[in-house]
């Protein structure tokens, strides 16, 4: 696992949904695994669930910690970047809509 440290109020995360390309389109599938074709407009308009990798030292919400599941507002993330073959994205605490407290 890559060791990253988010800065200030930043949150480094990975999407739960698989992305199909560098433009950030998401691969929508049914529960049985059938791929549903979608265009960028459709896939971009949804908030997305993510897994937190690293949290900056200025993040106030105590529920936003590494391995937490968070819901990030639509298109409120960076383009994405790769480190040692793994893809990551970044957002700020202000763009987090919800934290999943069930885990």
MOPAC internal coordinates of N, CA, C and O (Angstrom, degrees):
PM7 1SCF
backbone

  N    0.0000 0     0.00 0     0.00 0    0    0    0
  C    1.4590 1     0.00 0     0.00 0    1    0    0
  C    1.5202 1   108.72 1     0.00 0    2    1    0
  O    1.2310 1   120.88 1   -40.81 1    3    2    1
  N    1.2980 1   115.92 1   139.19 1    3    2    1
  C    1.4563 1   123.27 1   179.61 1    5    3    2
  C    1.5342 1   108.93 1   -75.89 1    6    5    3
  O    1.2310 1   120.46 1   -42.46 1    7    6    5
  N    1.3240 1   116.73 1   137.54 1    7    6    5
  C    1.4635 1   121.00 1   177.19 1    9    7    6
  C    1.5265 1   108.82 1   -99.66 1   10    9    7
  O    1.2310 1   120.75 1   -71.48 1   11   10    9
  N    1.3265 1   116.16 1   108.52 1   11   10    9
  C    1.4518 1   122.22 1   178.74 1   13   11   10
  C    1.5178 1   109.00 1  -118.61 1   14   13   11
  O    1.2310 1   120.67 1   -29.36 1   15   14   13
  N    1.3334 1   116.32 1   150.64 1   15   14   13
  C    1.4578 1   120.91 1   176.78 1   17   15   14
  C    1.5202 1   107.54 1  -125.46 1   18   17   15
  O    1.2310 1   121.17 1   -62.16 1   19   18   17
  N    1.3251 1   115.36 1   117.84 1   19   18   17
  C    1.4658 1   120.54 1   177.69 1   21   19   18
  C    1.5251 1   108.90 1   -72.83 1   22   21   19
  O    1.2310 1   120.28 1   -28.89 1   23   22   21
  N    1.3205 1   117.06 1   151.11 1   23   22   21
  C    1.4531 1   122.25 1  -179.15 1   25   23   22
  C    1.5238 1   111.28 1  -105.68 1   26   25   23
  O    1.2310 1   120.78 1   -30.01 1   27   26   25
  N    1.3178 1   116.12 1   149.99 1   27   26   25
  C    1.4693 1   125.21 1   176.72 1   29   27   26
  C    1.5213 1   111.80 1    47.45 1   30   29   27
  O    1.2310 1   119.62 1    57.85 1   31   30   29
  N    1.3496 1   118.33 1  -122.15 1   31   30   29
  C    1.4657 1   120.07 1  -178.55 1   33   31   30
  C    1.5341 1   111.49 1   -97.17 1   34   33   31
  O    1.2310 1   120.82 1  -157.42 1   35   34   33
  N    1.3217 1   116.03 1    22.58 1   35   34   33
  C    1.4590 1   121.47 1  -179.54 1   37   35   34
  C    1.5148 1   112.83 1   -80.63 1   38   37   35
  O    1.2310 1   121.51 1   -25.42 1   39   38   37
  N    1.3271 1   114.71 1   154.58 1   39   38   37
  C    1.4591 1   122.61 1   176.74 1   41   39   38
  C    1.5195 1   107.16 1  -132.46 1   42   41   39
  O    1.2310 1   120.18 1   -58.24 1   43   42   41
  N    1.3111 1   117.26 1   121.76 1   43   42   41
  C    1.4611 1   122.60 1   175.74 1   45   43   42
  C    1.5276 1   106.13 1   -95.44 1   46   45   43
  O    1.2310 1   120.67 1   -47.12 1   47   46   45
  N    1.3390 1   116.32 1   132.88 1   47   46   45
  C    1.4601 1   119.61 1  -175.31 1   49   47   46
  C    1.5141 1   111.45 1  -147.45 1   50   49   47
  O    1.2310 1   121.42 1    -8.14 1   51   50   49
  N    1.3309 1   114.89 1   171.86 1   51   50   49
  C    1.4533 1   122.75 1   170.93 1   53   51   50
  C    1.5223 1   107.37 1  -125.29 1   54   53   51
  O    1.2310 1   120.59 1   -38.94 1   55   54   53
  N    1.3303 1   116.47 1   141.06 1   55   54   53
  C    1.4529 1   121.37 1   178.11 1   57   55   54
  C    1.5163 1   110.72 1   -70.95 1   58   57   55
  O    1.2310 1   120.58 1   -32.96 1   59   58   57
  N    1.3158 1   116.51 1   147.04 1   59   58   57
  C    1.4600 1   120.72 1   171.57 1   61   59   58
  C    1.5153 1   110.03 1   -75.02 1   62   61   59
  O    1.2310 1   120.20 1   144.30 1   63   62   61
  N    1.3521 1   117.22 1   -35.70 1   63   62   61
  C    1.4573 1   122.11 1   178.33 1   65   63   62
  C    1.5209 1   109.18 1   -79.42 1   66   65   63
  O    1.2310 1   120.66 1   -38.00 1   67   66   65
  N    1.3157 1   116.34 1   142.00 1   67   66   65
  C    1.4601 1   119.70 1   175.94 1   69   67   66
  C    1.5199 1   109.37 1   -75.17 1   70   69   67
  O    1.2310 1   120.29 1   -38.58 1   71   70   69
  N    1.3236 1   117.05 1   141.42 1   71   70   69
  C    1.4577 1   120.82 1   174.53 1   73   71   70
  C    1.5189 1   108.15 1   -98.67 1   74   73   71
  O    1.2310 1   121.23 1   -30.02 1   75   74   73
  N    1.3210 1   115.25 1   149.98 1   75   74   73
  C    1.4567 1   119.58 1  -175.66 1   77   75   74
  C    1.5172 1   113.22 1   -94.89 1   78   77   75
  O    1.2310 1   120.37 1   159.95 1   79   78   77
  N    1.3355 1   116.89 1   -20.05 1   79   78   77
  C    1.4607 1   118.29 1  -178.21 1   81   79   78
  C    1.5258 1   110.15 1  -161.94 1   82   81   79
  O    1.2310 1   120.11 1    -0.64 1   83   82   81
  N    1.3148 1   117.40 1   179.36 1   83   82   81
  C    1.4623 1   122.27 1  -177.76 1   85   83   82
  C    1.5188 1   113.67 1   -71.43 1   86   85   83
  O    1.2310 1   119.77 1   168.37 1   87   86   85
  N    1.3193 1   118.04 1   -11.63 1   87   86   85
  C    1.4582 1   120.60 1   177.45 1   89   87   86
  C    1.5233 1   111.74 1   -77.35 1   90   89   87
  O    1.2310 1   120.20 1   171.97 1   91   90   89
  N    1.3255 1   117.23 1    -8.03 1   91   90   89
  C    1.4503 1   121.00 1   177.56 1   93   91   90
  C    1.5122 1   114.88 1    89.14 1   94   93   91
  O    1.2310 1   120.16 1  -167.65 1   95   94   93
  N    1.3289 1   117.29 1    12.35 1   95   94   93
  C    1.4559 1   118.48 1   176.28 1   97   95   94
  C    1.5162 1   109.05 1   -67.93 1   98   97   95
  O    1.2310 1   120.89 1   -34.47 1   99   98   97
  N    1.3173 1   115.90 1   145.53 1   99   98   97
  C    1.4537 1   120.46 1  -178.51 1  101   99   98
  C    1.5117 1   110.47 1  -102.48 1  102  101   99
  O    1.2310 1   121.29 1   -32.16 1  103  102  101
  N    1.3004 1   115.13 1   147.84 1  103  102  101
  C    1.4523 1   121.75 1   178.54 1  105  103  102
  C    1.5179 1   107.34 1   -91.21 1  106  105  103
  O    1.2310 1   120.88 1   -75.83 1  107  106  105
  N    1.3168 1   115.92 1   104.17 1  107  106  105
  C    1.4588 1   121.48 1   179.43 1  109  107  106
  C    1.5249 1   108.49 1   -85.22 1  110  109  107
  O    1.2310 1   120.39 1   -51.42 1  111  110  109
  N    1.3272 1   116.86 1   128.58 1  111  110  109
  C    1.4517 1   121.36 1   178.54 1  113  111  110
  C    1.5205 1   109.66 1  -132.82 1  114  113  111
  O    1.2310 1   121.33 1   -24.54 1  115  114  113
  N    1.3161 1   115.06 1   155.46 1  115  114  113
  C    1.4528 1   120.04 1   174.22 1  117  115  114
  C    1.5222 1   108.20 1   -80.73 1  118  117  115
  O    1.2310 1   120.17 1    -7.89 1  119  118  117
  N    1.3393 1   117.28 1   172.11 1  119  118  117
  C    1.4632 1   120.35 1   178.62 1  121  119  118
  C    1.5183 1   111.52 1   -61.27 1  122  121  119
  O    1.2310 1   120.02 1   152.37 1  123  122  121
  N    1.3286 1   117.56 1   -27.63 1  123  122  121
  C    1.4650 1   120.56 1   179.69 1  125  123  122
  C    1.5301 1   112.39 1   -84.85 1  126  125  123
  O    1.2310 1   120.34 1   179.02 1  127  126  125
  N    1.3506 1   116.95 1    -0.98 1  127  126  125
  C    1.4560 1   120.27 1   174.99 1  129  127  126
  C    1.5090 1   115.78 1    95.87 1  130  129  127
  O    1.2310 1   119.75 1  -172.13 1  131  130  129
  N    1.3111 1   118.09 1     7.87 1  131  130  129
  C    1.4689 1   121.04 1   179.42 1  133  131  130
  C    1.5224 1   108.89 1   -78.69 1  134  133  131
  O    1.2310 1   120.67 1   -51.61 1  135  134  133
  N    1.3281 1   116.33 1   128.39 1  135  134  133
  C    1.4605 1   122.33 1   179.99 1  137  135  134
  C    1.5180 1   110.44 1   -74.57 1  138  137  135
  O    1.2310 1   120.69 1   -50.77 1  139  138  137
  N    1.3268 1   116.29 1   129.23 1  139  138  137
  C    1.4560 1   122.00 1   176.84 1  141  139  138
  C    1.5186 1   108.38 1  -105.11 1  142  141  139
  O    1.2310 1   120.10 1   -60.05 1  143  142  141
  N    1.3163 1   117.42 1   119.95 1  143  142  141
  C    1.4592 1   120.71 1   179.00 1  145  143  142
  C    1.5192 1   110.59 1   -65.68 1  146  145  143
  O    1.2310 1   120.52 1   -42.61 1  147  146  145
  N    1.3273 1   116.62 1   137.39 1  147  146  145
  C    1.4652 1   120.04 1   176.65 1  149  147  146
  C    1.5128 1   108.15 1  -145.44 1  150  149  147
  O    1.2310 1   121.09 1   -24.28 1  151  150  149
  N    1.3181 1   115.52 1   155.72 1  151  150  149
  C    1.4516 1   118.04 1   176.93 1  153  151  150
  C    1.5262 1   109.38 1   -96.62 1  154  153  151
  O    1.2310 1   120.29 1    -6.30 1  155  154  153
  N    1.3145 1   117.05 1   173.70 1  155  154  153
  C    1.4634 1   121.38 1  -176.02 1  157  155  154
  C    1.5230 1   111.41 1   -60.35 1  158  157  155
  O    1.2310 1   119.92 1   137.94 1  159  158  157
  N    1.3294 1   117.75 1   -42.06 1  159  158  157
  C    1.4592 1   121.08 1  -178.61 1  161  159  158
  C    1.5158 1   111.56 1   -57.65 1  162  161  159
  O    1.2310 1   120.17 1   135.61 1  163  162  161
  N    1.3292 1   117.29 1   -44.39 1  163  162  161
  C    1.4569 1   121.23 1  -179.55 1  165  163  162
  C    1.5192 1   111.60 1   -65.68 1  166  165  163
  O    1.2310 1   120.20 1   133.21 1  167  166  165
  N    1.3201 1   117.22 1   -46.79 1  167  166  165
  C    1.4605 1   120.17 1  -175.37 1  169  167  166
  C    1.5236 1   112.43 1   -72.40 1  170  169  167
  O    1.2310 1   119.92 1   154.71 1  171  170  169
  N    1.3148 1   117.76 1   -25.29 1  171  170  169
  C    1.4627 1   120.93 1  -176.38 1  173  171  170
  C    1.5236 1   113.63 1   -83.54 1  174  173  171
  O    1.2310 1   119.86 1   161.87 1  175  174  173
  N    1.3119 1   117.87 1   -18.13 1  175  174  173
  C    1.4546 1   120.65 1  -173.65 1  177  175  174
  C    1.5249 1   113.87 1   -82.62 1  178  177  175
  O    1.2310 1   119.54 1  -178.92 1  179  178  177
  N    1.3032 1   118.48 1     1.08 1  179  178  177
  C    1.4546 1   121.97 1  -175.56 1  181  179  178
  C    1.5264 1   111.01 1  -108.96 1  182  181  179
  O    1.2310 1   121.33 1   -38.76 1  183  182  181
  N    1.3200 1   115.06 1   141.24 1  183  182  181
  C    1.4679 1   119.05 1   168.28 1  185  183  182
  C    1.5297 1   106.57 1   -67.96 1  186  185  183
  O    1.2310 1   120.23 1   -27.28 1  187  186  185
  N    1.3297 1   117.16 1   152.72 1  187  186  185
  C    1.4618 1   121.16 1  -174.79 1  189  187  186
  C    1.5252 1   111.58 1  -127.65 1  190  189  187
  O    1.2310 1   121.67 1   -37.94 1  191  190  189
  N    1.3316 1   114.42 1   142.06 1  191  190  189
  C    1.4612 1   120.30 1   174.39 1  193  191  190
  C    1.5234 1   109.56 1   -81.08 1  194  193  191
  O    1.2310 1   121.46 1   -40.05 1  195  194  193
  N    1.3253 1   114.81 1   139.95 1  195  194  193
  C    1.4610 1   121.88 1  -175.23 1  197  195  194
  C    1.5191 1   109.94 1  -138.85 1  198  197  195
  O    1.2310 1   121.29 1   -19.05 1  199  198  197
  N    1.3076 1   115.14 1   160.95 1  199  198  197
  C    1.4588 1   121.68 1   173.17 1  201  199  198
  C    1.5249 1   108.08 1  -109.60 1  202  201  199
  O    1.2310 1   120.76 1   -53.47 1  203  202  201
  N    1.3183 1   116.14 1   126.53 1  203  202  201
  C    1.4668 1   121.83 1  -177.85 1  205  203  202
  C    1.5261 1   109.64 1   -72.85 1  206  205  203
  O    1.2310 1   121.01 1   -46.65 1  207  206  205
  N    1.3237 1   115.67 1   133.35 1  207  206  205
  C    1.4610 1   122.42 1   176.09 1  209  207  206
  C    1.5278 1   109.98 1  -101.51 1  210  209  207
  O    1.2310 1   120.51 1   134.80 1  211  210  209
  N    1.3327 1   116.64 1   -45.20 1  211  210  209
  C    1.4599 1   121.79 1  -177.30 1  213  211  210
  C    1.5209 1   109.88 1  -150.17 1  214  213  211
  O    1.2310 1   121.27 1   -31.78 1  215  214  213
  N    1.3373 1   115.17 1   148.22 1  215  214  213
  C    1.4644 1   121.77 1  -177.25 1  217  215  214
  C    1.5230 1   109.40 1  -126.36 1  218  217  215
  O    1.2310 1   120.41 1   -47.48 1  219  218  217
  N    1.3223 1   116.83 1   132.52 1  219  218  217
  C    1.4553 1   121.52 1   178.07 1  221  219  218
  C    1.5259 1   111.74 1   -68.67 1  222  221  219
  O    1.2310 1   120.53 1   -21.98 1  223  222  221
  N    1.3232 1   116.59 1   158.02 1  223  222  221
  C    1.4627 1   120.81 1  -174.87 1  225  223  222
  C    1.5248 1   114.01 1   -72.71 1  226  225  223
  O    1.2310 1   119.15 1   172.07 1  227  226  225
  N    1.3432 1   119.23 1    -7.93 1  227  226  225
  C    1.4590 1   121.73 1   177.38 1  229  227  226
  C    1.5295 1   113.39 1  -100.42 1  230  229  227
  O    1.2310 1   120.06 1  -175.65 1  231  230  229
  N    1.3379 1   117.48 1     4.35 1  231  230  229
  C    1.4669 1   120.74 1   176.69 1  233  231  230
  C    1.5193 1   107.77 1   -72.40 1  234  233  231
  O    1.2310 1   120.59 1   -54.08 1  235  234  233
  N    1.3367 1   116.48 1   125.92 1  235  234  233
  C    1.4624 1   122.02 1  -173.28 1  237  235  234
  C    1.5272 1   113.06 1   -87.70 1  238  237  235
  O    1.2310 1   120.11 1   138.91 1  239  238  237
  N    1.3328 1   117.39 1   -41.09 1  239  238  237
  C    1.4631 1   121.26 1  -175.16 1  241  239  238
  C    1.5285 1   109.98 1   -63.50 1  242  241  239
  O    1.2310 1   120.52 1   -59.39 1  243  242  241
  N    1.3177 1   116.62 1   120.61 1  243  242  241
  C    1.4698 1   121.75 1  -176.92 1  245  243  242
  C    1.5223 1   113.12 1   -72.38 1  246  245  243
  O    1.2310 1   120.20 1   166.86 1  247  246  245
  N    1.3480 1   117.22 1   -13.14 1  247  246  245
  C    1.4590 1   120.49 1   177.85 1  249  247  246
  C    1.5142 1   113.51 1   -82.61 1  250  249  247
  O    1.2310 1   120.41 1   165.95 1  251  250  249
  N    1.3303 1   116.81 1   -14.05 1  251  250  249
  C    1.4623 1   120.63 1   179.77 1  253  251  250
  C    1.5178 1   107.81 1   -91.31 1  254  253  251
  O    1.2310 1   121.40 1   -84.89 1  255  254  253
  N    1.3256 1   114.93 1    95.11 1  255  254  253
  C    1.4630 1   123.22 1  -177.67 1  257  255  254
  C    1.5232 1   108.20 1  -134.54 1  258  257  255
  O    1.2310 1   119.93 1   -16.87 1  259  258  257
  N    1.3324 1   117.73 1   163.13 1  259  258  257
  C    1.4681 1   119.12 1   176.95 1  261  259  258
  C    1.5306 1   111.12 1   -53.62 1  262  261  259
  O    1.2310 1   120.83 1   -40.70 1  263  262  261
  N    1.3136 1   116.01 1   139.30 1  263  262  261
  C    1.4650 1   126.71 1  -178.55 1  265  263  262
  C    1.5236 1   113.35 1    77.74 1  266  265  263
  O    1.2310 1   119.05 1   177.61 1  267  266  265
  N    1.3338 1   119.41 1    -2.39 1  267  266  265
  C    1.4645 1   121.45 1   176.15 1  269  267  266
  C    1.5228 1   109.03 1   -71.65 1  270  269  267
  O    1.2310 1   121.13 1   -24.99 1  271  270  269
  N    1.3096 1   115.44 1   155.01 1  271  270  269
  C    1.4600 1   122.47 1   176.65 1  273  271  270
  C    1.5234 1   107.02 1  -102.73 1  274  273  271
  O    1.2310 1   120.63 1   -57.33 1  275  274  273
  N    1.3515 1   116.40 1   122.67 1  275  274  273
  C    1.4631 1   121.08 1  -177.93 1  277  275  274
  C    1.5232 1   109.86 1  -126.58 1  278  277  275
  O    1.2310 1   121.26 1   -24.82 1  279  278  277
  N    1.3352 1   115.20 1   155.18 1  279  278  277
  C    1.4602 1   121.81 1   176.21 1  281  279  278
  C    1.5211 1   107.39 1  -107.03 1  282  281  279
  O    1.2310 1   120.78 1   -63.09 1  283  282  281
  N    1.3412 1   116.12 1   116.91 1  283  282  281
  C    1.4666 1   122.11 1  -177.53 1  285  283  282
  C    1.5227 1   108.92 1  -101.73 1  286  285  283
  O    1.2310 1   120.75 1   -46.95 1  287  286  285
  N    1.3294 1   116.17 1   133.05 1  287  286  285
  C    1.4611 1   123.06 1  -179.74 1  289  287  286
  C    1.5301 1   110.68 1   -56.27 1  290  289  287
  O    1.2310 1   120.68 1   -31.19 1  291  290  289
  N    1.3186 1   116.30 1   148.81 1  291  290  289
  C    1.4671 1   122.55 1  -177.43 1  293  291  290
  C    1.5231 1   112.12 1   -54.63 1  294  293  291
  O    1.2310 1   121.02 1   -49.94 1  295  294  293
  N    1.3121 1   115.65 1   130.06 1  295  294  293
  C    1.4620 1   125.29 1   176.92 1  297  295  294
  C    1.5336 1   114.37 1    59.92 1  298  297  295
  O    1.2310 1   119.94 1  -158.79 1  299  298  297
  N    1.2972 1   117.72 1    21.21 1  299  298  297
  C    1.4674 1   121.58 1   179.80 1  301  299  298
  C    1.5285 1   110.05 1  -102.62 1  302  301  299
  O    1.2310 1   121.40 1  -133.26 1  303  302  301
  N    1.3246 1   114.93 1    46.74 1  303  302  301
  C    1.4509 1   121.33 1   178.95 1  305  303  302
  C    1.5234 1   109.10 1  -142.41 1  306  305  303
  O    1.2310 1   121.02 1   -16.51 1  307  306  305
  N    1.3117 1   115.65 1   163.49 1  307  306  305
  C    1.4620 1   120.35 1   178.79 1  309  307  306
  C    1.5232 1   110.08 1   -71.94 1  310  309  307
  O    1.2310 1   121.07 1    -6.44 1  311  310  309
  N    1.3153 1   115.56 1   173.56 1  311  310  309
  C    1.4583 1   121.74 1   179.28 1  313  311  310
  C    1.5248 1   110.98 1   -63.18 1  314  313  311
  O    1.2310 1   119.79 1   151.54 1  315  314  313
  N    1.2903 1   118.01 1   -28.46 1  315  314  313
  C    1.4609 1   121.93 1  -177.40 1  317  315  314
  C    1.5122 1   110.02 1   111.18 1  318  317  315
  O    1.2310 1   121.24 1   -28.30 1  319  318  317
  N    1.3081 1   115.23 1   151.70 1  319  318  317
  C    1.4592 1   120.26 1   179.65 1  321  319  318
  C    1.5172 1   109.25 1  -148.67 1  322  321  319
  O    1.2310 1   121.08 1   -23.92 1  323  322  321
  N    1.3231 1   115.54 1   156.08 1  323  322  321
  C    1.4610 1   120.89 1  -179.23 1  325  323  322
  C    1.5162 1   110.28 1  -111.60 1  326  325  323
  O    1.2310 1   121.39 1   -40.85 1  327  326  325
  N    1.3214 1   114.95 1   139.15 1  327  326  325
  C    1.4590 1   122.41 1   173.09 1  329  327  326
  C    1.5205 1   106.62 1  -134.11 1  330  329  327
  O    1.2310 1   120.73 1   -59.19 1  331  330  329
  N    1.3171 1   116.22 1   120.81 1  331  330  329
  C    1.4635 1   122.76 1  -179.94 1  333  331  330
  C    1.5220 1   112.43 1    49.49 1  334  333  331
  O    1.2310 1   120.84 1  -137.25 1  335  334  333
  N    1.3378 1   115.99 1    42.75 1  335  334  333
  C    1.4472 1   121.59 1   175.47 1  337  335  334
  C    1.5207 1   115.57 1    82.55 1  338  337  335
  O    1.2310 1   119.43 1   177.74 1  339  338  337
  N    1.3265 1   118.70 1    -2.26 1  339  338  337
  C    1.4582 1   121.81 1   178.08 1  341  339  338
  C    1.5231 1   109.06 1  -104.99 1  342  341  339
  O    1.2310 1   120.52 1   -37.33 1  343  342  341
  N    1.3313 1   116.60 1   142.67 1  343  342  341
  C    1.4618 1   121.39 1  -178.82 1  345  343  342
  C    1.5279 1   110.43 1   -98.69 1  346  345  343
  O    1.2310 1   120.97 1   -43.18 1  347  346  345
  N    1.3363 1   115.74 1   136.82 1  347  346  345
  C    1.4573 1   123.17 1  -179.01 1  349  347  346
  C    1.5174 1   109.32 1  -135.12 1  350  349  347
  O    1.2310 1   121.12 1   -19.67 1  351  350  349
  N    1.3329 1   115.47 1   160.33 1  351  350  349
  C    1.4511 1   123.00 1   174.36 1  353  351  350
  C    1.5148 1   108.09 1  -132.76 1  354  353  351
  O    1.2310 1   120.52 1   -14.47 1  355  354  353
  N    1.3243 1   116.60 1   165.53 1  355  354  353
  C    1.4592 1   121.40 1   179.19 1  357  355  354
  C    1.5185 1   109.12 1  -132.28 1  358  357  355
  O    1.2310 1   121.21 1   -35.29 1  359  358  357
  N    1.3206 1   115.29 1   144.71 1  359  358  357
  C    1.4547 1   122.28 1   172.78 1  361  359  358
  C    1.5181 1   107.58 1  -143.08 1  362  361  359
  O    1.2310 1   120.29 1    -3.26 1  363  362  361
  N    1.3159 1   117.06 1   176.74 1  363  362  361
  C    1.4606 1   122.00 1   176.06 1  365  363  362
  C    1.5208 1   108.96 1  -109.70 1  366  365  363
  O    1.2310 1   120.78 1   -21.06 1  367  366  365
  N    1.3106 1   116.12 1   158.94 1  367  366  365
  C    1.4599 1   121.25 1  -178.37 1  369  367  366
  C    1.5312 1   111.68 1   -54.89 1  370  369  367
  O    1.2310 1   119.47 1   145.00 1  371  370  369
  N    1.3213 1   118.62 1   -35.00 1  371  370  369
  C    1.4647 1   122.43 1  -178.85 1  373  371  370
  C    1.5326 1   112.95 1   -61.83 1  374  373  371
  O    1.2310 1   119.92 1   160.34 1  375  374  373
  N    1.3222 1   117.75 1   -19.66 1  375  374  373
  C    1.4632 1   121.84 1  -177.49 1  377  375  374
  C    1.5208 1   113.62 1   -94.90 1  378  377  375
  O    1.2310 1   120.13 1  -178.66 1  379  378  377
  N    1.3285 1   117.35 1     1.34 1  379  378  377
  C    1.4512 1   121.62 1   178.80 1  381  379  378
  C    1.5258 1   108.54 1   -86.12 1  382  381  379
  O    1.2310 1   120.44 1   -59.77 1  383  382  381
  N    1.3206 1   116.77 1   120.23 1  383  382  381
  C    1.4604 1   122.40 1  -178.39 1  385  383  382
  C    1.5271 1   112.43 1   -85.92 1  386  385  383
  O    1.2310 1   120.44 1   147.17 1  387  386  385
  N    1.3431 1   116.76 1   -32.83 1  387  386  385
  C    1.4551 1   120.27 1  -176.00 1  389  387  386
  C    1.5260 1   110.35 1  -159.34 1  390  389  387
  O    1.2310 1   121.51 1   -22.82 1  391  390  389
  N    1.3209 1   114.71 1   157.18 1  391  390  389
  C    1.4603 1   122.33 1   173.68 1  393  391  390
  C    1.5197 1   106.46 1  -120.65 1  394  393  391
  O    1.2310 1   120.32 1   -47.63 1  395  394  393
  N    1.3306 1   116.99 1   132.37 1  395  394  393
  C    1.4568 1   121.02 1   178.78 1  397  395  394
  C    1.5199 1   109.05 1   -80.38 1  398  397  395
  O    1.2310 1   120.45 1   -71.52 1  399  398  397
  N    1.3223 1   116.75 1   108.48 1  399  398  397
  C    1.4685 1   121.80 1  -178.55 1  401  399  398
  C    1.5321 1   112.85 1   -87.46 1  402  401  399
  O    1.2310 1   119.97 1  -177.80 1  403  402  401
  N    1.3196 1   117.67 1     2.20 1  403  402  401
  C    1.4573 1   120.03 1  -176.55 1  405  403  402
  C    1.5245 1   113.69 1   -78.43 1  406  405  403
  O    1.2310 1   120.01 1   166.87 1  407  406  405
  N    1.3160 1   117.58 1   -13.13 1  407  406  405
  C    1.4668 1   119.50 1  -177.79 1  409  407  406
  C    1.5137 1   111.80 1   -92.28 1  410  409  407
  O    1.2310 1   120.10 1   180.00 1  411  410  409

